Amino acid sequence: MRNNYEDFSKRRLENNLKEKFETIIIGSLSTFEEIFGHLWGHGIDYNKLSSEQKEFRDMWKDVRTTILDKGNSKARAAINELGQYSVSWNRYITNFTIGDKDNGGSK
């Protein structure tokens, strides 16, 4: 039973880490597009771009691909490294102290 719980805990942590890596990568790219996207006509059909915007868009596509590849590679490496550990999710733990009233409520 303990191994099943450790397997569950590890899968849960793996999924949470994957989601966080994806959020960091995609969120960062999105922010960059919001701020600098006008340079490559973000959201505009490629055929309607100026030659300068086309050049910037081609560069951005290369940079974006490189960032995604490196980020995904590091996420996979982190998940693989996690395989070398025993993991147990502590869940939400609440500790109650029980004592007698004469000693101020603690033992």
Contact map, one row per residue, 1 for C-alpha under 8 A:
11111000000000000000000000000000000000000000000000000000000000000000000000000000000000000000000000000000000
11111100000000000000000000000000000000000000000000000000000000000000000000000000000000000000000000000000000
11111110000000000000000000000000000000000000000000000000000000000000000000000000000000000000000000000000000
11111111000000000000000000000000000000000000000000000000000000000000000000000000000000000000000000000000000
11111111100000000000000000000000000000000000000000000000000000000000000000000000000000010000000000000000000
01111111110000000000000000000000000000000000000000000000000000000000000000000000000001111000000000000000000
00111111111000000000000000000000000000000000000000000000000000000000000000000000000000100000000000000000000
00011111111100000000000000000000000000000000000000000000000000000000000000000000000000000000000000000000000
00001111111110000000000000000000000000000000000000000000000000000000000000000000000000111000000000000000000
00000111111111000000000000000000000000000000000000000000000000000000000000000000010001111000000000000000000
00000011111111100000000000000000000000000000000000000000000000000000000000000000000000000000000000000000000
00000001111111110000000000000000000000000000000000000000000000000000000000000000000000000000000000000000000
00000000111111111000000000000000000000000000000000000000000000000000000000000000000000000000000000000000000
00000000011111111100000000000000000000000000000000000000000000000000000000000010010000000000000000000000000
00000000001111111110000000000000000000000000000000000000000000000000000000000000000000000000000000000000000
00000000000111111111000000000000000000000000000000000000000000000000000000000000000000000000000000000000000
00000000000011111111100000000000000000000000000000000000000000000000000000100010000000000000000000000000000
00000000000001111111110000000000000000000000000000000000000000000000000000100010000000000000000000000000000
00000000000000111111111000000000000000000000000000000000000000000000000000000000000000000000000000000000000
00000000000000011111111100000000000000000000000000000000000000000000000000000000000000000000000000000000000
00000000000000001111111110000000000000000000000000000000000000000000001100100000000000000000000000000000000
00000000000000000111111111100000000000000000000000000000000000000000000100000000000000000000000000000000000
00000000000000000011111111100000000000000000000000000000000000000000000000000000000000000000000000000000000
00000000000000000001111111110000000000000000000000000000000000000000000000000000000000000000000000000000000
00000000000000000000111111111000000000000000000000000000000000000011001000000000000000000000000000000000000
00000000000000000000011111111100000000000000000000000000000000000000000000000000000000000000000000000000000
00000000000000000000011111111110000000000000000000000000000000000000000000000000000000000000000000000000000
00000000000000000000000111111111000000000000000000000000000000000000000000000000000000000000000000000000000
00000000000000000000000011111111100000000000000000000000000000010000000000000000000000000000000000000000000
00000000000000000000000001111111110000000000000000000000000000000000000000000000000000000000000000000000000
00000000000000000000000000111111111000000000000000000000000000000000000000000000000000000000000000000000000
00000000000000000000000000011111111110000000000000000000000000000000000000000000000000000000000000000000000
00000000000000000000000000001111111110000100000000000000000000000000000000000000000000000000000000000000000
00000000000000000000000000000111111110000000000000000000000000000000000000000000000000000000000000000000000
00000000000000000000000000000011111111000000000000000000000000000000000000000000000000000000000000000000000
00000000000000000000000000000001111111110000000000000000000000000000000000000000000000000000000000000000000
00000000000000000000000000000001111111111100000000000000000000000000000000000000000000000000000000000000000
00000000000000000000000000000000001111111100000000000000000000000000000000000000000000000000000000000000000
00000000000000000000000000000000000111111100000000001001100000000000000000000000000000000000000000000000000
00000000000000000000000000000000000111111100000010011111100100000000000000000000000000000000000000000000000
00000000000000000000000000000000000011111111000010001000100000000000000000000000000000000000000000000000000
00000000000000000000000000000000100011111111000000000000000000000000000000000000000000000000000000000000000
00000000000000000000000000000000000000001111100000000000000000000000000000000000000000000000000000000000000
00000000000000000000000000000000000000001111110110000000000000000000000000000000000000000000000000000000000
00000000000000000000000000000000000000000011111110000000000000000000000000000000000000000000000000000000000
00000000000000000000000000000000000000000001111110000100000000000000000000000000000000000000000000000000000
00000000000000000000000000000000000000000000111110000000000000000000000000000000000000000000000000000000000
00000000000000000000000000000000000000000001111111000000000000000000000000000000000000000000000000000000000
00000000000000000000000000000000000000011001111111111100000000000000000000000000000000000000000000000000000
00000000000000000000000000000000000000000000000111111100000000000000000000000000000000000000000000000000000
00000000000000000000000000000000000000000000000011111110000000000000000000000000000000000000000000000000000
00000000000000000000000000000000000000010000000011111111000000000000000000000000000000000000000000000000000
00000000000000000000000000000000000000111000000011111111100000000000000000000000000000000000000000000000000
00000000000000000000000000000000000000010000010011111111110000000000000000000000000000000000000000000000000
00000000000000000000000000000000000000010000000000111111111000000000000000000000000000000000000000000000000
00000000000000000000000000000000000000110000000000011111111100000000000000000000000000000000000000000000000
00000000000000000000000000000000000000111000000000001111111110000000000000000000000000000000000000000000000
00000000000000000000000000000000000000000000000000000111111111000000000000000000000000000000000000000000000
00000000000000000000000000000000000000000000000000000011111111100000000000000000000000000000000000000000000
00000000000000000000000000000000000000010000000000000001111111110000000000000000000000000000000000000000000
00000000000000000000000000000000000000000000000000000000111111111000000000000000000000000000000000000000000
00000000000000000000000000000000000000000000000000000000011111111100000000000000000000000000000000000000000
00000000000000000000000000000000000000000000000000000000001111111110000000000000000000000000000000000000000
00000000000000000000000000001000000000000000000000000000000111111111000000000000000000000000000000000000000
00000000000000000000000000000000000000000000000000000000000011111111100000000000000000000000000000000000000
00000000000000000000000000000000000000000000000000000000000001111111110000000000000000000000000000000000000
00000000000000000000000010000000000000000000000000000000000000111111111000000000000000000000000000000000000
00000000000000000000000010000000000000000000000000000000000000011111111100000000000000000000000000000000000
00000000000000000000000000000000000000000000000000000000000000001111111110000000000000000000000000000000000
00000000000000000000000000000000000000000000000000000000000000000111111111000000000000000000000000000000000
00000000000000000000100010000000000000000000000000000000000000000011111111100000000000000000000000000000000
00000000000000000000110000000000000000000000000000000000000000000001111111110000000000000000000000000000000
00000000000000000000000000000000000000000000000000000000000000000000111111111000000000000000000000000000000
00000000000000000000000000000000000000000000000000000000000000000000011111111100000000000000000000000000000
00000000000000001100100000000000000000000000000000000000000000000000001111111110000000000000000000000000000
00000000000000000000000000000000000000000000000000000000000000000000000111111111000000000000000000000000000
00000000000000000000000000000000000000000000000000000000000000000000000011111111100000000000000000000000000
00000000000000000000000000000000000000000000000000000000000000000000000001111111110000000000000000000000000
00000000000001001100000000000000000000000000000000000000000000000000000000111111111000000000000000000000000
00000000000000000000000000000000000000000000000000000000000000000000000000011111111100000000000000000000000
00000000000000000000000000000000000000000000000000000000000000000000000000001111111110000000000000000000000
00000000010001000000000000000000000000000000000000000000000000000000000000000111111110000000000000000000000
00000000000000000000000000000000000000000000000000000000000000000000000000000011111111000000000000000000000
00000000000000000000000000000000000000000000000000000000000000000000000000000001111111000000000000000000000
00000000000000000000000000000000000000000000000000000000000000000000000000000000111111100000000000000000000
00000100010000000000000000000000000000000000000000000000000000000000000000000000001111110000000000000000000
00000110110000000000000000000000000000000000000000000000000000000000000000000000000011111000000000000000000
00001100110000000000000000000000000000000000000000000000000000000000000000000000000001111100000000000000000
00000100110000000000000000000000000000000000000000000000000000000000000000000000000000111110000000000000000
00000000000000000000000000000000000000000000000000000000000000000000000000000000000000011111100000000000000
00000000000000000000000000000000000000000000000000000000000000000000000000000000000000001111100000000000000
00000000000000000000000000000000000000000000000000000000000000000000000000000000000000000111110000000000000
00000000000000000000000000000000000000000000000000000000000000000000000000000000000000000111111000000000000
00000000000000000000000000000000000000000000000000000000000000000000000000000000000000000001111100000000000
00000000000000000000000000000000000000000000000000000000000000000000000000000000000000000000111110000000000
00000000000000000000000000000000000000000000000000000000000000000000000000000000000000000000011111000000000
00000000000000000000000000000000000000000000000000000000000000000000000000000000000000000000001111100000010
00000000000000000000000000000000000000000000000000000000000000000000000000000000000000000000000111110000111
00000000000000000000000000000000000000000000000000000000000000000000000000000000000000000000000011111011111
00000000000000000000000000000000000000000000000000000000000000000000000000000000000000000000000001111111111
00000000000000000000000000000000000000000000000000000000000000000000000000000000000000000000000000111111110
00000000000000000000000000000000000000000000000000000000000000000000000000000000000000000000000000011111100
00000000000000000000000000000000000000000000000000000000000000000000000000000000000000000000000000111111111
00000000000000000000000000000000000000000000000000000000000000000000000000000000000000000000000000111111110
00000000000000000000000000000000000000000000000000000000000000000000000000000000000000000000000001111111111
00000000000000000000000000000000000000000000000000000000000000000000000000000000000000000000000011111011111
00000000000000000000000000000000000000000000000000000000000000000000000000000000000000000000000001110010111
